[in-house]
Amino acid sequence: MSDTPSNSAAKRPPRQSRTGLTATGARKAASKSNRTRAREFALQGLYQSLVGRNAVDDIDPFTRDLAGFSKADAVHFDALLHGCVAEAEALDALITPALDRPMSEISPIEHAIMWIGAYEMKHCLDVPWRVVLNECIELAKEFGGTDGHKYVNGVLNGIAPQLRAIEIEAERNKKPV
């Protein structure tokens, strides 16, 4: 009893394009930029640092060996992973006043995403603050809890005026009243 091509084709779901969004709304791998990929790998590394308390010198080579890393912006990955770990206390000090609960109650995924957002807003001035915010929201949608993206959005929006005051003010002045 072998399936004929028409029978097996009827059992398979229709082919999806390689770009765009998946059924869950996440961006498909082929449509991700090299910086988006760098953020995803940095998130994995930061999670290892937060949960496993692994040393960044062990996390870095392990992460670089993961499938797909060659498509990531390695320089941006380095900046995020090493920068966030090196500035963990300073980043937490920026984030904590915007929280409505103790940091210990924040998911390690959302914690790492907020580190990435705060770090990029502080140090990656070539990336517009709205892009940083959107990228972090997308990370939280893809890897975080059900409504984690809303929390990340609120916290990063709360600290953005402190880190990108000139950029935000310029944006406000452009909008008609």
TORLUMVEX-799638 format. One record per residue: residue in three letters; x, y, z of N, C-alpha, C in turn; residue number from 1. Coordinates in steps of 0.1 Angstrom, whole numbers. Layout:
N
@resn=ala&neast=X&nnorth=Y&nup=Z&caeast=X&canorth=Y&caup=Z&ceast=X&cnorth=Y&cup=Z&resi=NUM $
...
***
This chain:
177
@resn=met&neast=8&nnorth=-12&nup=0&caeast=0&canorth=0&caup=0&ceast=9&cnorth=12&cup=0&resi=1 $
@resn=ser&neast=12&nnorth=17&nup=-11&caeast=20&canorth=30&caup=-12&ceast=11&cnorth=41&cup=-15&resi=2 $
@resn=asp&neast=14&nnorth=53&nup=-9&caeast=6&canorth=65&caup=-12&ceast=10&cnorth=70&cup=-26&resi=3 $
@resn=thr&neast=0&nnorth=74&nup=-33&caeast=3&canorth=80&caup=-46&ceast=7&cnorth=94&cup=-43&resi=4 $
@resn=pro&neast=13&nnorth=101&nup=-52&caeast=17&canorth=115&caup=-49&ceast=5&cnorth=124&cup=-46&resi=5 $
@resn=ser&neast=-6&nnorth=121&nup=-52&caeast=-17&canorth=130&caup=-49&ceast=-23&cnorth=128&cup=-35&resi=6 $
@resn=asn&neast=-22&nnorth=115&nup=-30&caeast=-27&canorth=112&caup=-16&ceast=-17&cnorth=118&cup=-6&resi=7 $
@resn=ser&neast=-4&nnorth=117&nup=-7&caeast=5&canorth=123&caup=2&ceast=5&cnorth=138&cup=2&resi=8 $
@resn=ala&neast=3&nnorth=144&nup=-10&caeast=2&canorth=158&caup=-11&ceast=-10&cnorth=164&cup=-3&resi=9 $
@resn=ala&neast=-21&nnorth=156&nup=-4&caeast=-33&canorth=160&caup=3&ceast=-32&cnorth=160&cup=18&resi=10 $
@resn=lys&neast=-22&nnorth=152&nup=23&caeast=-20&canorth=152&caup=38&ceast=-11&cnorth=163&cup=43&resi=11 $
@resn=arg&neast=-3&nnorth=169&nup=35&caeast=6&canorth=179&caup=39&ceast=0&cnorth=193&cup=39&resi=12 $
@resn=pro&neast=4&nnorth=201&nup=48&caeast=-1&canorth=215&caup=48&ceast=4&cnorth=222&cup=35&resi=13 $
@resn=pro&neast=-2&nnorth=233&nup=31&caeast=3&canorth=240&caup=19&ceast=17&cnorth=246&cup=23&resi=14 $
@resn=arg&neast=25&nnorth=247&nup=13&caeast=38&canorth=253&caup=15&ceast=37&cnorth=268&cup=18&resi=15 $
@resn=gln&neast=45&nnorth=273&nup=27&caeast=45&canorth=287&caup=31&ceast=57&cnorth=293&cup=25&resi=16 $
@resn=ser&neast=56&nnorth=306&nup=22&caeast=68&canorth=313&caup=17&ceast=78&cnorth=314&cup=28&resi=17 $
@resn=arg&neast=91&nnorth=316&nup=24&caeast=102&canorth=316&caup=33&ceast=104&cnorth=330&cup=40&resi=18 $
@resn=thr&neast=97&nnorth=340&nup=35&caeast=98&canorth=353&caup=42&ceast=84&cnorth=357&cup=48&resi=19 $
@resn=gly&neast=84&nnorth=367&nup=56&caeast=72&canorth=372&caup=61&ceast=70&cnorth=366&cup=76&resi=20 $
@resn=leu&neast=57&nnorth=363&nup=79&caeast=54&canorth=359&caup=93&ceast=49&cnorth=344&cup=93&resi=21 $
@resn=thr&neast=52&nnorth=338&nup=104&caeast=46&canorth=324&caup=106&ceast=32&cnorth=326&cup=110&resi=22 $
@resn=ala&neast=25&nnorth=314&nup=112&caeast=11&canorth=314&caup=117&ceast=9&cnorth=321&cup=130&resi=23 $
@resn=thr&neast=20&nnorth=321&nup=139&caeast=19&canorth=327&caup=152&ceast=22&cnorth=342&cup=152&resi=24 $
@resn=gly&neast=26&nnorth=347&nup=140&caeast=30&canorth=361&caup=139&ceast=45&cnorth=364&cup=140&resi=25 $
@resn=ala&neast=53&nnorth=354&nup=143&caeast=67&canorth=356&caup=145&ceast=73&cnorth=358&cup=131&resi=26 $
@resn=arg&neast=84&nnorth=365&nup=130&caeast=91&canorth=367&caup=117&ceast=98&cnorth=354&cup=113&resi=27 $
@resn=lys&neast=97&nnorth=350&nup=101&caeast=103&canorth=338&caup=96&ceast=118&cnorth=340&cup=95&resi=28 $
@resn=ala&neast=126&nnorth=330&nup=96&caeast=140&canorth=331&caup=96&ceast=146&cnorth=338&cup=84&resi=29 $
@resn=ala&neast=141&nnorth=336&nup=73&caeast=146&canorth=342&caup=61&ceast=144&cnorth=357&cup=60&resi=30 $
@resn=ser&neast=135&nnorth=362&nup=68&caeast=132&canorth=377&caup=68&ceast=139&cnorth=384&cup=79&resi=31 $
@resn=lys&neast=147&nnorth=377&nup=87&caeast=154&canorth=384&caup=98&ceast=167&cnorth=390&cup=94&resi=32 $
@resn=ser&neast=169&nnorth=402&nup=99&caeast=182&canorth=409&caup=96&ceast=193&cnorth=402&cup=105&resi=33 $
@resn=asn&neast=205&nnorth=405&nup=101&caeast=217&canorth=400&caup=108&ceast=217&cnorth=406&cup=122&resi=34 $
@resn=arg&neast=213&nnorth=418&nup=124&caeast=212&canorth=424&caup=138&ceast=201&cnorth=417&cup=146&resi=35 $
@resn=thr&neast=190&nnorth=414&nup=140&caeast=179&canorth=407&caup=147&ceast=184&cnorth=393&cup=152&resi=36 $
@resn=arg&neast=191&nnorth=387&nup=143&caeast=197&canorth=374&caup=147&ceast=208&cnorth=375&cup=158&resi=37 $
@resn=ala&neast=216&nnorth=386&nup=158&caeast=225&canorth=389&caup=168&ceast=218&cnorth=391&cup=182&resi=38 $
@resn=arg&neast=207&nnorth=398&nup=181&caeast=199&canorth=400&caup=194&ceast=194&cnorth=386&cup=199&resi=39 $
@resn=glu&neast=189&nnorth=378&nup=190&caeast=184&canorth=365&caup=194&ceast=195&cnorth=356&cup=201&resi=40 $
@resn=phe&neast=207&nnorth=356&nup=195&caeast=218&canorth=348&caup=201&ceast=223&cnorth=355&cup=214&resi=41 $
@resn=ala&neast=223&nnorth=368&nup=214&caeast=227&canorth=375&caup=227&ceast=217&cnorth=371&cup=238&resi=42 $
@resn=leu&neast=204&nnorth=371&nup=234&caeast=194&canorth=367&caup=244&ceast=196&cnorth=353&cup=249&resi=43 $
@resn=gln&neast=200&nnorth=344&nup=241&caeast=203&canorth=330&caup=245&ceast=215&cnorth=330&cup=255&resi=44 $
@resn=gly&neast=225&nnorth=338&nup=251&caeast=237&canorth=339&caup=260&ceast=234&cnorth=346&cup=273&resi=45 $
@resn=leu&neast=226&nnorth=356&nup=273&caeast=223&canorth=363&caup=285&ceast=214&cnorth=355&cup=294&resi=46 $
@resn=tyr&neast=206&nnorth=347&nup=288&caeast=197&canorth=337&caup=296&ceast=207&cnorth=327&cup=303&resi=47 $
@resn=gln&neast=217&nnorth=322&nup=296&caeast=227&canorth=313&caup=303&ceast=234&cnorth=320&cup=314&resi=48 $
@resn=ser&neast=237&nnorth=333&nup=313&caeast=243&canorth=341&caup=323&ceast=234&cnorth=342&cup=335&resi=49 $
@resn=leu&neast=222&nnorth=346&nup=333&caeast=212&canorth=349&caup=344&ceast=208&cnorth=336&cup=351&resi=50 $
@resn=val&neast=205&nnorth=326&nup=343&caeast=199&canorth=314&caup=350&ceast=210&cnorth=304&cup=354&resi=51 $
@resn=gly&neast=220&nnorth=301&nup=345&caeast=230&canorth=292&caup=348&ceast=242&cnorth=298&cup=355&resi=52 $
@resn=arg&neast=243&nnorth=311&nup=356&caeast=254&canorth=318&caup=361&ceast=267&cnorth=314&cup=354&resi=53 $
@resn=asn&neast=266&nnorth=311&nup=341&caeast=278&canorth=307&caup=334&ceast=286&cnorth=319&cup=331&resi=54 $
@resn=ala&neast=299&nnorth=317&nup=330&caeast=308&canorth=328&caup=326&ceast=307&cnorth=332&cup=312&resi=55 $
@resn=val&neast=308&nnorth=345&nup=309&caeast=306&canorth=350&caup=295&ceast=317&cnorth=344&cup=286&resi=56 $
@resn=asp&neast=329&nnorth=341&nup=291&caeast=339&canorth=335&caup=283&ceast=336&cnorth=320&cup=279&resi=57 $
@resn=asp&neast=327&nnorth=314&nup=287&caeast=322&canorth=301&caup=283&ceast=310&cnorth=302&cup=274&resi=58 $
@resn=ile&neast=301&nnorth=312&nup=276&caeast=289&canorth=314&caup=268&ceast=292&cnorth=317&cup=254&resi=59 $
@resn=asp&neast=302&nnorth=326&nup=252&caeast=305&canorth=332&caup=239&ceast=308&cnorth=321&cup=229&resi=60 $
@resn=pro&neast=318&nnorth=312&nup=231&caeast=321&canorth=302&caup=221&ceast=310&cnorth=292&cup=219&resi=61 $
@resn=phe&neast=303&nnorth=289&nup=230&caeast=292&canorth=279&caup=229&ceast=281&cnorth=285&cup=219&resi=62 $
@resn=thr&neast=278&nnorth=298&nup=221&caeast=268&canorth=304&caup=213&ceast=272&cnorth=305&cup=198&resi=63 $
@resn=arg&neast=285&nnorth=308&nup=196&caeast=290&canorth=310&caup=183&ceast=289&cnorth=296&cup=175&resi=64 $
@resn=asp&neast=289&nnorth=285&nup=182&caeast=288&canorth=272&caup=176&ceast=274&cnorth=268&cup=173&resi=65 $
@resn=leu&neast=264&nnorth=276&nup=177&caeast=250&canorth=272&caup=174&ceast=247&cnorth=274&cup=159&resi=66 $
@resn=ala&neast=238&nnorth=266&nup=154&caeast=233&canorth=266&caup=141&ceast=228&cnorth=280&cup=138&resi=67 $
@resn=gly&neast=232&nnorth=286&nup=126&caeast=226&canorth=299&caup=122&ceast=234&cnorth=311&cup=127&resi=68 $
@resn=phe&neast=244&nnorth=309&nup=135&caeast=252&canorth=320&caup=140&ceast=259&cnorth=328&cup=129&resi=69 $
@resn=ser&neast=263&nnorth=321&nup=119&caeast=270&canorth=327&caup=108&ceast=262&cnorth=338&cup=101&resi=70 $
@resn=lys&neast=249&nnorth=337&nup=103&caeast=240&canorth=347&caup=96&ceast=238&cnorth=359&cup=105&resi=71 $
@resn=ala&neast=244&nnorth=359&nup=117&caeast=242&canorth=370&caup=127&ceast=253&cnorth=380&cup=126&resi=72 $
@resn=asp&neast=250&nnorth=392&nup=130&caeast=261&canorth=403&caup=131&ceast=269&cnorth=400&cup=143&resi=73 $
@resn=ala&neast=281&nnorth=394&nup=141&caeast=289&canorth=390&caup=152&ceast=294&cnorth=401&cup=161&resi=74 $
@resn=val&neast=297&nnorth=413&nup=155&caeast=301&canorth=425&caup=162&ceast=290&cnorth=430&cup=171&resi=75 $
@resn=his&neast=278&nnorth=430&nup=166&caeast=267&canorth=434&caup=175&ceast=264&cnorth=424&cup=186&resi=76 $
@resn=phe&neast=265&nnorth=411&nup=183&caeast=264&canorth=401&caup=193&ceast=274&cnorth=403&cup=204&resi=77 $
@resn=asp&neast=287&nnorth=405&nup=200&caeast=297&canorth=408&caup=210&ceast=294&cnorth=419&cup=219&resi=78 $
@resn=ala&neast=290&nnorth=430&nup=213&caeast=286&canorth=442&caup=220&ceast=275&cnorth=439&cup=230&resi=79 $
@resn=leu&neast=265&nnorth=433&nup=226&caeast=253&canorth=430&caup=234&ceast=257&cnorth=420&cup=246&resi=80 $
@resn=leu&neast=263&nnorth=409&nup=242&caeast=265&canorth=399&caup=252&ceast=276&cnorth=404&cup=262&resi=81 $
@resn=his&neast=287&nnorth=408&nup=258&caeast=297&canorth=412&caup=267&ceast=294&cnorth=425&cup=274&resi=82 $
@resn=gly&neast=287&nnorth=435&nup=267&caeast=283&canorth=447&caup=273&ceast=273&cnorth=446&cup=283&resi=83 $
@resn=cys&neast=263&nnorth=438&nup=281&caeast=252&canorth=436&caup=291&ceast=257&cnorth=429&cup=303&resi=84 $
@resn=val&neast=266&nnorth=419&nup=302&caeast=271&canorth=412&caup=313&ceast=280&cnorth=421&cup=321&resi=85 $
@resn=ala&neast=289&nnorth=429&nup=314&caeast=298&canorth=438&caup=321&ceast=290&cnorth=449&cup=328&resi=86 $
@resn=glu&neast=279&nnorth=454&nup=322&caeast=272&canorth=465&caup=328&ceast=259&cnorth=460&cup=335&resi=87 $
@resn=ala&neast=258&nnorth=448&nup=339&caeast=246&canorth=442&caup=345&ceast=240&cnorth=451&cup=356&resi=88 $
@resn=glu&neast=249&nnorth=455&nup=366&caeast=244&canorth=463&caup=377&ceast=239&cnorth=477&cup=372&resi=89 $
@resn=ala&neast=246&nnorth=483&nup=363&caeast=242&canorth=496&caup=359&ceast=229&cnorth=495&cup=351&resi=90 $
@resn=leu&neast=227&nnorth=485&nup=343&caeast=215&canorth=483&caup=335&ceast=203&cnorth=480&cup=344&resi=91 $
@resn=asp&neast=206&nnorth=472&nup=354&caeast=195&canorth=469&caup=364&ceast=191&cnorth=482&cup=371&resi=92 $
@resn=ala&neast=201&nnorth=490&nup=374&caeast=198&canorth=503&caup=381&ceast=189&cnorth=512&cup=372&resi=93 $
@resn=leu&neast=191&nnorth=511&nup=359&caeast=183&canorth=519&caup=350&ceast=169&cnorth=513&cup=349&resi=94 $
@resn=ile&neast=168&nnorth=500&nup=349&caeast=155&canorth=493&caup=347&ceast=146&cnorth=493&cup=359&resi=95 $
@resn=thr&neast=152&nnorth=491&nup=371&caeast=145&canorth=488&caup=383&ceast=135&cnorth=499&cup=386&resi=96 $
@resn=pro&neast=138&nnorth=512&nup=385&caeast=128&canorth=522&caup=388&ceast=115&cnorth=521&cup=379&resi=97 $
@resn=ala&neast=116&nnorth=515&nup=368&caeast=105&canorth=514&caup=359&ceast=96&cnorth=501&cup=361&resi=98 $
@resn=leu&neast=101&nnorth=493&nup=370&caeast=94&canorth=480&caup=373&ceast=83&cnorth=483&cup=384&resi=99 $
@resn=asp&neast=73&nnorth=474&nup=383&caeast=62&canorth=475&caup=393&ceast=63&cnorth=463&cup=403&resi=100 $
@resn=arg&neast=74&nnorth=456&nup=402&caeast=77&canorth=445&caup=411&ceast=92&cnorth=443&cup=413&resi=101 $
@resn=pro&neast=97&nnorth=435&nup=422&caeast=111&canorth=433&caup=424&ceast=117&cnorth=426&cup=411&resi=102 $
@resn=met&neast=129&nnorth=429&nup=408&caeast=136&canorth=422&caup=397&ceast=136&cnorth=407&cup=398&resi=103 $
@resn=ser&neast=136&nnorth=402&nup=410&caeast=136&canorth=387&caup=412&ceast=123&cnorth=381&cup=407&resi=104 $
@resn=glu&neast=113&nnorth=389&nup=406&caeast=100&canorth=383&caup=401&ceast=99&cnorth=384&cup=386&resi=105 $
@resn=ile&neast=109&nnorth=390&nup=379&caeast=108&canorth=392&caup=365&ceast=114&cnorth=379&cup=358&resi=106 $
@resn=ser&neast=108&nnorth=374&nup=348&caeast=113&canorth=363&caup=340&ceast=127&cnorth=366&cup=335&resi=107 $
@resn=pro&neast=136&nnorth=356&nup=336&caeast=149&canorth=358&caup=331&ceast=149&cnorth=362&cup=316&resi=108 $
@resn=ile&neast=140&nnorth=357&nup=308&caeast=139&canorth=361&caup=294&ceast=136&cnorth=376&cup=293&resi=109 $
@resn=glu&neast=126&nnorth=381&nup=300&caeast=122&canorth=395&caup=299&ceast=133&cnorth=403&cup=305&resi=110 $
@resn=his&neast=140&nnorth=398&nup=316&caeast=151&canorth=405&caup=322&ceast=162&cnorth=407&cup=311&resi=111 $
@resn=ala&neast=166&nnorth=397&nup=304&caeast=176&canorth=397&caup=294&ceast=172&cnorth=407&cup=283&resi=112 $
@resn=ile&neast=160&nnorth=406&nup=279&caeast=155&canorth=415&caup=268&ceast=156&cnorth=429&cup=272&resi=113 $
@resn=met&neast=152&nnorth=432&nup=285&caeast=153&canorth=446&caup=290&ceast=168&cnorth=451&cup=290&resi=114 $
@resn=trp&neast=177&nnorth=441&nup=294&caeast=191&canorth=445&caup=293&ceast=195&cnorth=449&cup=279&resi=115 $
@resn=ile&neast=191&nnorth=441&nup=269&caeast=194&canorth=443&caup=255&ceast=189&cnorth=457&cup=251&resi=116 $
@resn=gly&neast=176&nnorth=460&nup=255&caeast=170&canorth=473&caup=251&ceast=177&cnorth=484&cup=258&resi=117 $
@resn=ala&neast=180&nnorth=483&nup=271&caeast=187&canorth=494&caup=278&ceast=201&cnorth=496&cup=273&resi=118 $
@resn=tyr&neast=208&nnorth=485&nup=270&caeast=222&canorth=486&caup=265&ceast=222&cnorth=493&cup=251&resi=119 $
@resn=glu&neast=213&nnorth=488&nup=242&caeast=213&canorth=494&caup=229&ceast=209&cnorth=509&cup=229&resi=120 $
@resn=met&neast=199&nnorth=513&nup=238&caeast=195&canorth=527&caup=239&ceast=207&cnorth=535&cup=244&resi=121 $
@resn=lys&neast=214&nnorth=529&nup=253&caeast=226&canorth=537&caup=259&ceast=238&cnorth=538&cup=250&resi=122 $
@resn=his&neast=241&nnorth=527&nup=243&caeast=254&canorth=526&caup=236&ceast=253&cnorth=525&cup=221&resi=123 $
@resn=cys&neast=242&nnorth=521&nup=215&caeast=241&canorth=519&caup=201&ceast=233&cnorth=530&cup=195&resi=124 $
@resn=leu&neast=238&nnorth=542&nup=194&caeast=231&canorth=554&caup=190&ceast=228&cnorth=554&cup=175&resi=125 $
@resn=asp&neast=234&nnorth=545&nup=168&caeast=231&canorth=543&caup=153&ceast=218&cnorth=536&cup=151&resi=126 $
@resn=val&neast=213&nnorth=530&nup=162&caeast=200&canorth=523&caup=161&ceast=189&cnorth=532&cup=167&resi=127 $
@resn=pro&neast=179&nnorth=537&nup=159&caeast=169&canorth=546&caup=165&ceast=162&cnorth=539&cup=177&resi=128 $
@resn=trp&neast=158&nnorth=547&nup=186&caeast=152&canorth=542&caup=199&ceast=139&cnorth=534&cup=196&resi=129 $
@resn=arg&neast=132&nnorth=538&nup=186&caeast=119&canorth=530&caup=182&ceast=123&cnorth=517&cup=176&resi=130 $
@resn=val&neast=134&nnorth=516&nup=169&caeast=138&canorth=503&caup=164&ceast=142&cnorth=494&cup=175&resi=131 $
@resn=val&neast=150&nnorth=499&nup=185&caeast=154&canorth=491&caup=197&ceast=141&cnorth=486&cup=204&resi=132 $
@resn=leu&neast=132&nnorth=495&nup=206&caeast=119&canorth=491&caup=213&ceast=112&cnorth=480&cup=205&resi=133 $
@resn=asn&neast=110&nnorth=482&nup=192&caeast=103&canorth=472&caup=184&ceast=111&cnorth=459&cup=184&resi=134 $
@resn=glu&neast=124&nnorth=459&nup=183&caeast=131&canorth=446&caup=183&ceast=130&cnorth=439&cup=196&resi=135 $
@resn=cys&neast=130&nnorth=446&nup=207&caeast=128&canorth=440&caup=220&ceast=114&cnorth=435&cup=222&resi=136 $
@resn=ile&neast=104&nnorth=442&nup=217&caeast=91&canorth=437&caup=218&ceast=89&cnorth=424&cup=210&resi=137 $
@resn=glu&neast=96&nnorth=424&nup=198&caeast=95&canorth=411&caup=190&ceast=102&cnorth=400&cup=196&resi=138 $
@resn=leu&neast=114&nnorth=402&nup=203&caeast=120&canorth=392&caup=210&ceast=111&cnorth=386&cup=221&resi=139 $
@resn=ala&neast=105&nnorth=395&nup=228&caeast=96&canorth=391&caup=239&ceast=84&cnorth=383&cup=234&resi=140 $
@resn=lys&neast=79&nnorth=387&nup=222&caeast=68&canorth=380&caup=216&ceast=72&cnorth=366&cup=213&resi=141 $
@resn=glu&neast=84&nnorth=364&nup=207&caeast=89&canorth=352&caup=202&ceast=94&cnorth=342&cup=213&resi=142 $
@resn=phe&neast=101&nnorth=348&nup=223&caeast=107&canorth=340&caup=234&ceast=101&cnorth=341&cup=248&resi=143 $
@resn=gly&neast=94&nnorth=352&nup=250&caeast=89&canorth=354&caup=264&ceast=76&cnorth=348&cup=267&resi=144 $
@resn=gly&neast=71&nnorth=352&nup=278&caeast=58&canorth=347&caup=283&ceast=46&cnorth=354&cup=274&resi=145 $
@resn=thr&neast=34&nnorth=350&nup=277&caeast=22&canorth=354&caup=269&ceast=21&cnorth=369&cup=268&resi=146 $
@resn=asp&neast=22&nnorth=376&nup=278&caeast=21&canorth=391&caup=277&ceast=34&cnorth=398&cup=281&resi=147 $
@resn=gly&neast=45&nnorth=391&nup=280&caeast=58&canorth=396&caup=284&ceast=62&cnorth=408&cup=275&resi=148 $
@resn=his&neast=57&nnorth=408&nup=263&caeast=61&canorth=419&caup=253&ceast=54&cnorth=432&cup=258&resi=149 $
@resn=lys&neast=43&nnorth=431&nup=264&caeast=36&canorth=443&caup=269&ceast=44&cnorth=449&cup=281&resi=150 $
@resn=tyr&neast=49&nnorth=441&nup=289&caeast=57&canorth=445&caup=301&ceast=70&cnorth=451&cup=296&resi=151 $
@resn=val&neast=77&nnorth=444&nup=287&caeast=90&canorth=449&caup=281&ceast=87&cnorth=463&cup=275&resi=152 $
@resn=asn&neast=77&nnorth=464&nup=267&caeast=73&canorth=477&caup=261&ceast=72&cnorth=488&cup=271&resi=153 $
@resn=gly&neast=64&nnorth=485&nup=282&caeast=62&canorth=496&caup=292&ceast=75&cnorth=500&cup=299&resi=154 $
@resn=val&neast=83&nnorth=490&nup=302&caeast=95&canorth=493&caup=309&ceast=105&cnorth=501&cup=300&resi=155 $
@resn=leu&neast=107&nnorth=496&nup=288&caeast=116&canorth=503&caup=279&ceast=111&cnorth=517&cup=275&resi=156 $
@resn=asn&neast=98&nnorth=518&nup=273&caeast=93&canorth=531&caup=271&ceast=95&cnorth=541&cup=282&resi=157 $
@resn=gly&neast=95&nnorth=535&nup=294&caeast=97&canorth=543&caup=306&ceast=111&cnorth=548&cup=308&resi=158 $
@resn=ile&neast=121&nnorth=540&nup=303&caeast=135&canorth=545&caup=304&ceast=140&cnorth=552&cup=292&resi=159 $
@resn=ala&neast=133&nnorth=551&nup=281&caeast=138&canorth=557&caup=268&ceast=140&cnorth=572&cup=270&resi=160 $
@resn=pro&neast=131&nnorth=580&nup=276&caeast=134&canorth=594&caup=278&ceast=147&cnorth=598&cup=285&resi=161 $
@resn=gln&neast=151&nnorth=589&nup=294&caeast=163&canorth=591&caup=302&ceast=175&cnorth=588&cup=293&resi=162 $
@resn=leu&neast=174&nnorth=579&nup=284&caeast=185&canorth=575&caup=276&ceast=186&cnorth=581&cup=262&resi=163 $
@resn=arg&neast=175&nnorth=585&nup=257&caeast=174&canorth=591&caup=243&ceast=166&cnorth=604&cup=243&resi=164 $
@resn=ala&neast=168&nnorth=612&nup=253&caeast=160&canorth=624&caup=254&ceast=160&cnorth=633&cup=242&resi=165 $
@resn=ile&neast=171&nnorth=635&nup=236&caeast=172&canorth=644&caup=224&ceast=164&cnorth=638&cup=212&resi=166 $
@resn=glu&neast=166&nnorth=625&nup=210&caeast=159&canorth=618&caup=199&ceast=144&cnorth=619&cup=201&resi=167 $
@resn=ile&neast=139&nnorth=616&nup=213&caeast=125&canorth=616&caup=216&ceast=119&cnorth=630&cup=215&resi=168 $
@resn=glu&neast=127&nnorth=640&nup=219&caeast=122&canorth=654&caup=219&ceast=121&cnorth=658&cup=204&resi=169 $
@resn=ala&neast=131&nnorth=655&nup=196&caeast=131&canorth=658&caup=182&ceast=119&cnorth=651&cup=175&resi=170 $
@resn=glu&neast=116&nnorth=639&nup=179&caeast=104&canorth=632&caup=173&ceast=91&cnorth=639&cup=177&resi=171 $
@resn=arg&neast=90&nnorth=644&nup=189&caeast=78&canorth=651&caup=194&ceast=76&cnorth=664&cup=186&resi=172 $
@resn=asn&neast=87&nnorth=671&nup=184&caeast=86&canorth=684&caup=177&ceast=82&cnorth=682&cup=162&resi=173 $
@resn=lys&neast=84&nnorth=671&nup=156&caeast=80&canorth=668&caup=142&ceast=65&cnorth=666&cup=141&resi=174 $
@resn=lys&neast=59&nnorth=660&nup=151&caeast=45&canorth=657&caup=151&ceast=36&cnorth=669&cup=152&resi=175 $
@resn=pro&neast=26&nnorth=670&nup=143&caeast=16&canorth=681&caup=145&ceast=8&cnorth=679&cup=157&resi=176 $
@resn=val&neast=5&nnorth=691&nup=163&caeast=-3&canorth=690&caup=176&ceast=-18&cnorth=690&cup=173&resi=177 $
***
